[in-house]
Amino acid sequence: MSKIVLIGANHAGTAAANTILDNYPKNELVIFDSNNNISYLGCGTALYIGGQIDGTEGLFYSSREKLEAKKAVVHMETGVTRIDFDGKKVYAADKTGKEYAESYDKLILATGSLPISPKIKGLDTPNVSYVKLYQDGQHIHSLLGKPEIKNVAVVGAGYIGVELAEAVRRRGKEALLFEAESTSLASYYDDWFTHDMDKVLADNGIKLHFGEMVQEIEGGDRVKGIITNKGKYQADLVIMAIGFRPNSSLAKDALETLPNGAYKVNLKQETSRKDVYAIGDCASVYSNAVQNSAYIALATNAVRSGIVAGHNVCGTALESAGVQGSNGICIFDYKMVSTGLNMKAAEKAGFAPAYTQFEDLQKPAFIRENNHKVKIRIVYDKNTRRVLGAQMASRQDISMGIHMFSLAIEEKLTIDKLKLLDIFFLPHFNQPYNYITMAALGAR
């Protein structure tokens, strides 16, 4: 029997805890978490803020009580202050100041990520909000209910920023979306896709300010405006959504890390120090597209890493299969999904990328209802022909298609392998000359 200490209990931590408690009940598990809730699905924040779901109850799938019922010892609102790796001891203090010193046989770090905070004036002004925790969503939801909040500036046009801009518009407020890049979602998609999303945003009343760098937030007792390198704009609320960084300050000097500070782990989630594991957003992943360690902060990756670590700390050897970074977004019913690398990311990773693409209706033209255009691009390496990534977009729900490309990347398939792939046809579902087949056949 081992004594396991787990620091952090959101997606990765919850997955690790349940794996340990459900499969290895003879082990002792002690959990520390600085928050007052467990397992919050942050991907639902914008849905709640925008009124697309009735409440937040369904955004939690675990709790202190559920973990304690499985015999875990859970310390909530208790921050870990120091780890003695040589002595195998964790030191913590709760909100009342009560201190804890807990020994361990195995340690799992699941400390997650923190919002990136730019070095600009005015970030401490009231009505400037970040988006990460349940409490952040509650705060923004409350502010949008006030009639004096009319103009909302969202800084960052990645997934979270775009989703929040939509939520702001759904609440009847003016939304201004600021992004240093020339388009939205630039990290995930090529321009052929992002320009379509830009149009969707603009058509729904979101004011786009791309190619603008925020330099200052104006205010006093509350936010009054936002200043960029191109102008000054009125704003009653500013939402910062420019990305996340690993929350690794607790042990970054004791463990090997990636350049961005994420703990570097192997396929068993083991760090550079024996008996210490790292999972979720504080840790690296193995990218099957790049064939190397990378940082891809996604809840899906976090859950899988927690399962892998949970088995390994209890003595059952299990290796991660690696990840592709599969992701998706749905804005005003326009859907985009991707996996692996886009062209810019492939070039940055040192490949000689090429792409093949196709656009067509999902179903034969004689199907009049629920039949929308689909765009697909497959990125591959010119030299090896290996599939590196795929992107798809439509008002149709084409999301299941991206799973095939995720597996193709994991299995190192070539673009040529997809050219005569056995894809069924029925007019209710697709076309006889399927857009996946047609795109693959177009590769040269």
ABEGO torsion letter per residue (X at the ends): XBBBBBBEABAAAAAAAAAAAAABAABBBBBBBABABBGBBAAAAAAAAAGABABAAAABABBAAAAAAAGBBBBBGBBBABBBAAAGBBBBBBAAGBBBBBBBABBBBBAEBBBBBBBBBGAABBGBBBBABAAAAAAAAAAAABAABABBBBBEABAAAAAAAAAAAAAGBBBBBBBABABBGAAABBAAAAAAAAAAAAAAGBBBBBGBBBABBBEBABBABBBBAAEBBBBABBBBBAEBBBBAAAAAAABBBBAAGBBBBBAAGBBABBGBBBBEAABBBBBAAAGBBBBBBBAAAAAAAAAAAAAAAAGBBBBBAEBAGBBBBBBGGBBBBBBEBBAAAAAAAGBBBBBBBBBBBABBAABABGBBBBBBBBBBBAAAGBBABBBBBBABBAAAAAAAAAAAAAAGBBAAAAAABBBBBBAAABBABBAAAAAAAABX
